[in-house]
Amino acid sequence: MHNQEQKDIVILAIESSCDETSAAVVKNGREVLSNIISSQIDIHTLYGGVVPEIASRKHIENINPVIREALKEADTTLEEVDAIAVTYGPGLVGALLVGVAEAKAIAFAADKPLIGVHHIEGHICANYITSKELEPPFICLVVSGGHTHLVVVSDYGKYEVIGRTRDDAAGEAFDKVARSIGLGYPGGPKIDKFAKEGNENAIKFPQAVVNGAPLDFSFSGLKSAVLNYINSCEMKNIEYNKADIAASFQKSVVDVLTSHAIKACELYHMNQLAIAGGVAANSAIRASLETECEKRGIRFYRPTNILCTDNAAMIGAAAYYEYMSGIRSSYDLNAIPGLRLGERQ
């Protein structure tokens, strides 16, 4: 991996794809010297979800202090950094633009190479920070507010999406169901906690199978089934147990994520499975995958909770492998809100 003769590579990374403004200093892709995250969750909770214009404005306010703090905590200066990395997609276009403009300005002013990083690639690479021993190839299940992907990581920087959601991402379904039972935003952590009080076998919610695509996901039918269940109870004046709804809904999501991830390992003959993204912090998903992997002798990896949510350390990890393979971005790097995994600008 990394021998002593090589010079240490230190990267300053910036992440601003949604509602977290984050900067980190990462050494050799796996050692985090600082990871500063300024979350806007309290502001967006007032609106029940992320408001793009507010997010962009907050990023502008936060980005310089966050970068200064990251350099200070890492006890380093811009002169000592080898490259500047930034998320350039996918995400909210206004939010991404703040980070991209900042990274370009710093790279230009400090005369450092610029590296544009794919946000989902960052999530996958968060596993390298938590599990220093993990090396490709492996299967990664990416579950976040905007994405549900099954990915073959054949090598550093080499990704093939083998399964994806046809409609809602898992995180979106969590948010919508949480809202319908009055838990509010953000839905994932709230349902995770609330479900522990309920009976996961109380209500049988559907698990969608996508015909002809055994590794693809679909969550909109499940979300509708939950809303229909609540509506029909209310119309018939039947009392319903919100904790049971949360637990039964979560079980349906967890079962489908687990079975698809295990199926992917079997189809691609992989004995390593990693999980990534905000929903990867969910305790039920983690427990289910751990159990199933153990049964089959598959090694299971997951980032610590702070590295599951959006953060710049994971962007620094991904950027290291790009840097080592000679990838550099030009100053016309732009924000690409719909950037697909495996694509480069």
N, C-alpha and C positions, 0 to 999 in steps of 0.2 A: 504493500500500500504506500507507505511513506518512509523512505529511509533517511538517515541522519544527514547524508551528504547534501540532500536537497535543501534549498532555502525554504524557510517557512513562508507560506503565502497567506497574507492577511487581507481580508476583504471587508469593506464597509458596505452593508446591504440596507436597502430601503424598501419598505412594503407599505402601500397605501391603496390596496385594491377595493376595499369596502369601507368599514368604519373604524378600523384600527390604524393609527399612525405609528409605524414602528421603524426603528433603526437598530442595527446590530453590528458588532465586529466579530468576525469568525475567522479562526486560524485553521488552515489545512482542511477545511470542509467539515470538521467534526468537533472542533473545540470552540465553545462559545465564550468569548471574552466579555461581551456585554449583549443584552437583548432588552431594549427599552420599548415598552408598548404603552401607548396612550390610547385608551379605549374611549369610545364615544357612547357606550351602551346606555348610560343614564339619559342622555339627550334623546336618543332614538326610541327609548322605552316609552317616552311621553307620546310618541306618534304611533306606537304599535309596530314599528319596523323601521328599516333604514331609509331616511329621506336623502336622496342623492345630492341635492343642492347643499343641504346642511353638512353632509359628510365632506364634500369638497372644501367648503369654507373652513371647517374645523381642521382639515389636513393642512391648509395653508397656515393657519395659526400655530399648529403644533410642530410642523416638520423641522424647523430649525432648532428649537429647543431640544427635541427628541434626538436629533443627530449629535448635537453638542454633548448631551448627556451620555450617549452611547460611546463617543470617543473618550470622554472623561473617565467613565467607568472602566473602559478597556485600558486606560492609562496609555493612550496612543494619540498620534496626531495624523492629520491628513497626509503629511509628507511620508509617514511610515507605512501607510496603507498601499497595497499593491494594485488594487482595482476597486471600482465603484459598481455595485450591482443593484438592479432595481426590477421590481415586478412591472411588466408592461402589458399584461393581460393574462387571463380574462378578468373582468371585474367591471365596476362602474366607471364609465369613461372619464367623467370629471375627476373622480378620486384618483384614478390611475395617472392622469395627466399631471397632477401635483407632484407625485413621486418621480415621474419620468423627467419633468422639467428640472426638478431639483438635482437629480442624479447627473443629468447632462451638464448643468451649470457647474457642479462640483468637479466632475471629471475634466471639463474644459479648463476650469480655473487652476486645478491642482495638477493638470497634465497627467491624468491617470487613465488607464483603459476603462471603457464602459462595457458592462455586460447586462443585456436585457434577459430577464428570467421569466419563465412561464410559471404562473401562480401555483398550478396543480403539481408541476414538477417540484416546486418548493415544498409543498405538503408531503410528497413522497420522500424527499430527501431529509425531512425532519427525523426520519427513522435512523439516519446515519449518526445523528447527534446523540440520540438516546441509546442506541445500540451500536457501539463502536465496532463490534465484530461483524455486523451485517454487511454483506457484499452481494451484488447481483450474481446470478439471476434469482428473481423472486416474483411472486404475484403480489400486487398491491390493490387493496380495496379502498378507494377514495370516496369518503362520504362527508359532504359538507352542505351548507345552505343552498349552494347553486349547482352542485355536481354529485352524481353518483356514478362512479366509473370502476370497472375492473381492468387493471392494467398489467401487462407483462413487462417487467423491467428486465430486459435481456442484458443490459450493460449500463454503465454510467451514461446518462444522457440519451439512452435508447429505450423508447417507450412505444408499446403497441396497445391501443385500447381494444379490449376483446368483449367488453360489455358496457352498456351505458343505459341510463334511464330514457324511456320514450316520452316521458311527460315531466311530472314533478321530480325534483331531487328529494332525497330522503329528508334533508333538513327543512325544506319547504313544507313537506307534509307535517313534520313535527310542529312547525310554527303555526300552521293553519288549524291543526287539531287543538293545540294548546289554546289558541284564541277562542275556539268554539266551546271549550269547557271552562273558559274564564280564567285561564292561568296567565295570559298575557305573553309579552315578549321578553327575552328570547325563549322560544318554545322548547328547544332541545333539553337544556339542563333542568327546566321546570318539570317537564314530563318525566324525565329520568328520576327525579326526586319523588314526585307525586305517585308514580307507578308502584313504588315500593309499598305503598299503603293499600294497593288494590290487588284483585285476583286476576292474573293474566289469562286464566281459562274461563272467565265469566262470560265473555261474549266472543263468538266466533266471527272474526272479520276476515275478508278474503285476502288471499295472497296471489297476486297476478302473475300469470305465466305468459310470456310473450311468444306466440307461436312461431316456430322456425328459428328462434333466437334464444336458446336456453340460458345464455349468460346476461341477457338484457333485463332491465328492471322497469316496472311501472307502478307508480304510487298514487295516481289520481283516482283510481277506482276505490282504493282503500280509504282515501281521504273522504270521498263521497259517501262511502258506506258508513263511516263514523258520523258524518253530518246527518245522513238519512236516519240512522239509529236514534240520534238525539231528537230530531224533528218528530219522528213517529212516537217517541215516548211523550214528548210535550203535547202532541195532538191528542193522544189517548189519555193524557193526564196521569201517566205512569211515572213514578219516581225512578230516577236512574242514578247509579253510583259513578261519580266522576273519576274516582281513583281506579275503578274497574275498567272504565273506558280507556283511561291513559295506559293502564297495564296491558290490556288486551290489544290495543292499537300498537303499542311498542313491541309486543311479542310478535305480531304479524310482520312488522318491519324487520325485526332482528332475525326471525326465522328465514326470511327470504334473502337477506344480506349474507347470512351464514351459509345457507345451502349453496348459493351461487359462488361464493368465495371458495368453498371446499371443492365444488364441481370444477372450478377453474384450475385449482391445483392438480386435480386428478387428470383433467384433459391435457394439461401442459406438462405433466410429470414433474411438478415442482414440490420441493419439500420445505419451502420457506414462504410464509404468508405474512405480509405487513398490512397495517391499516393506517389511514391518514385522513386528515380533514377534521373540521369542527365536531362532527357527529361521532368521530372516533373516540371522543372523550366519554361517550355514553357507557355507563357501567354495565348495562344489560348486553350490549353488543360485544363488549370486551369479554365478558364472562362466557357468553355463548361460543365465541370464536376460540377462546382458550380451551374450553372443554372439548370441542370438536377436533381441534388441531392435535390435542394431546392423545385422543383416541387413535388418530391416524399417523402419529409420529411426524407431524408437520411442525416445524419451528415457527412460533408466532411472535411477531414484533409489533410494538406500538409506541408512538412517541408519548412522552409525559404530557399531561393535560395542557400545560401552558404552550407546548409546541404543536398541539392539535389545532388550536385556534390560530388565526392569522398572526404571523410574527415575522420579523426580518431575519432571525437566525436561520430559519429554514431556507430563505432566499440566498443567504450567504453560503449555505451548504451546497445548494444546487449550483451556484455560480462558480464555486471552486472547481467542480468537475468540468464545467464549460471552459473556464480559464485554462485548465491543464490540457484540454483538447484543442486549444488555440482559437476558441470562439471569442470574437469581439463584436461589439455593436458600434455602428457609426452614430454621429451626432444627429442624424435624421430619424433615430429610433422614435417610434410613436406609440401611443396607447392603443391597444387593440382589444376592445371589450369582449369580442367573441372568439378570441384566439383559441384554436383547438390544440390539444396535446400532441406533441410531435411536430408541430408546425414551427417555423422560424420566420421572423420578418426579414 
